Amino acid sequence: MNAAVITISDRVSRGEAEDRSGPAAVQILESIGFATQLDLVSDGVEPVAASLRRWIDRGIDLVVTTGGTGFGPRDLTPEGTA
């Protein structure tokens, strides 16, 4: 089984903050047998939607998202996921 973990964060995608949740999710998934890849994207509808489409088009079995949890105007993870 193949999985992708998408970390959604402006700061992480620009290298201004450390991504801890993405690597933790990768570790958990790999411990239960998934071959896992990590993707970092900025907040916003299109970056989130594009990353999800890219992984789905590749036939990935599972996509997990982390981040994008604030209440600011750029935190549009639900909209990008829809």
GUTI-615961 format. One record per residue: x, y, z of N, C-alpha, C in turn. Coordinates in pm, whole numbers, padded with zeros to 5 digits, always signed. Atoms other than C-alpha are relative to their C-alpha. Layout:
// residues N
XYZXYZXYZ/...
This chain:
// residues 82
+00084-00118+00000+00000+00000+00000+00089+00125+00000/-00074-00125+00011+00120+00349-00085-00081+00114+00060/+00066-00115-00062+00041+00667+00108+00079+00126-00028/-00061-00132+00008+00109+01036+00075-00046+00079+00121/+00031-00092-00108+00125+01279+00365+00025+00140-00054/-00012-00137+00049+00060+01641+00267-00002+00093+00120/-00004-00104-00103+00173+01909+00512-00036+00131-00066/+00052-00123+00058-00017+02230+00443+00037+00115+00094/-00047-00111-00084+00163+02537+00575+00081+00097-00083/-00082-00101+00067+00290+02862+00431+00141+00001+00057/-00130-00012-00064+00571+02879+00684+00089-00121-00027/-00079+00120+00026+00684+02519+00639+00042-00005-00147/-00034+00008+00142+00669+02537+00259+00106+00102-00039/-00105-00100+00027+00891+02849+00270+00127-00027+00078/-00118+00033-00077+01140+02684+00506+00016+00084+00126/-00006-00087-00118+01055+02921+00793-00036-00073+00130/+00040+00078-00118+00926+02652+01030+00029-00147-00029/-00027+00143+00011+00998+02286+01096-00132-00076-00007/+00117+00088+00010+00743+02028+00988+00022-00119+00091/-00010+00115-00091+00700+01787+01276-00114-00098-00020/+00115+00090+00013+00354+01649+01207+00009-00088-00123/-00013+00082+00121+00426+01532+00852+00092-00119+00019/-00088+00113-00023+00730+01322+00941-00055-00098+00105/+00060+00090-00099+00543+01184+01245-00106-00089-00066/+00101+00080+00071+00255+01074+01020+00066-00102-00091/-00074+00095+00086+00503+00918+00775+00050-00117+00084/-00053+00105-00087+00664+00724+01059-00109-00098+00043/+00111+00087-00042+00329+00591+01183-00047-00086-00116/+00047+00076+00116+00216+00490+00835+00101-00107-00042/-00101+00099+00037+00545+00319+00757+00008-00112+00101/-00005+00105-00103+00530+00131+01087-00111-00103-00018/+00107+00096+00025+00207-00033+00969+00000-00050-00145/-00021+00062+00129+00339-00120+00625-00022+00085-00123/+00018-00087+00117+00270+00179+00399+00135+00051-00050/-00110-00074+00062+00533+00305+00157-00051+00143-00011/+00057-00134-00019+00495+00676+00226+00092+00108-00053/-00071-00116+00049+00596+01002+00061-00059+00124+00065/+00042-00124-00064+00578+01350+00212+00000+00113-00103/+00014-00115+00089+00458+01658+00023-00023+00123+00087/+00018-00125-00072+00480+02018+00149-00063+00101-00094/+00064-00100+00084+00240+02279+00011-00040+00120+00086/+00045-00120-00070+00140+02633+00102-00151-00006+00019/+00143-00013-00022-00203+02723+00235-00065+00058-00124/+00075-00054+00111-00471+02812-00013-00072-00109-00075/+00083+00098+00069-00736+02641-00220+00078-00074-00108/-00064+00065+00115-00532+02575-00534+00120-00086+00037/-00111+00089-00034-00210+02443-00376-00046-00132+00064/+00052+00121-00065-00408+02198-00161-00067-00089-00104/+00072+00079+00101-00636+02089-00446+00096-00062-00101/-00096+00051+00099-00343+02051-00688+00079-00118+00056/-00075+00110-00060-00147+01833-00447-00088-00125+00012/+00091+00115-00010-00449+01611-00379-00024-00063-00136/+00022+00055+00135-00520+01575-00753+00123-00076-00049/-00124+00064+00046-00154+01492-00822+00014-00140+00060/-00013+00131-00064-00151+01208-00567-00109-00096-00045/+00109+00086+00046-00490+01075-00673+00027-00048-00142/-00032+00037+00138-00383+01079-01039+00110-00105-00006/-00107+00100-00006-00077+00874-00941-00049-00133+00054/+00056+00125-00049-00307+00608-00794+00037-00032+00143/-00038+00021-00140-00202+00656-00432-00118-00064+00074/+00105+00072-00074-00395+00434-00189-00061+00084+00113/+00046-00078-00115-00421+00681+00101+00070+00135+00000/-00055-00134-00015-00373+01056+00140-00038+00051+00138/+00021-00058-00133-00332+01212+00486+00047+00145-00007/-00042-00139-00005-00325+01588+00534+00023+00042+00144/-00028-00056-00131-00182+01779+00827+00030+00147-00019/-00021-00144+00011-00163+02149+00898-00124+00069-00051/+00112-00076+00053-00383+02420+00756-00114+00015+00099/+00104+00007-00103-00567+02439+01085-00032+00133+00066/+00026-00130-00061-00571+02810+01162-00135+00057-00041/+00125-00066+00033-00859+03051+01138+00024+00130-00075/-00034-00119+00076-00691+03307+00915-00056-00006-00141/+00056-00005+00135-00795+03415+00566+00068-00094-00099/-00069+00092+00093-00534+03188+00400-00015-00146+00038/+00016+00139-00044-00625+02874+00592-00126-00058-00065/+00112+00047+00082-00845+02721+00325+00011-00149-00033/-00017+00143+00023-00762+02352+00361-00133-00070-00028/+00127+00068+00032-01128+02238+00377-00050+00033-00140/+00045-00040+00133-01211+02438+00065+00084-00065-00110/-00087+00066+00098-00909+02298-00122-00023-00149-00006/+00026+00143-00004-00993+01947-00012-00131-00033-00071/+00130+00023+00065-01352+01978-00132+00016+00002-00151/
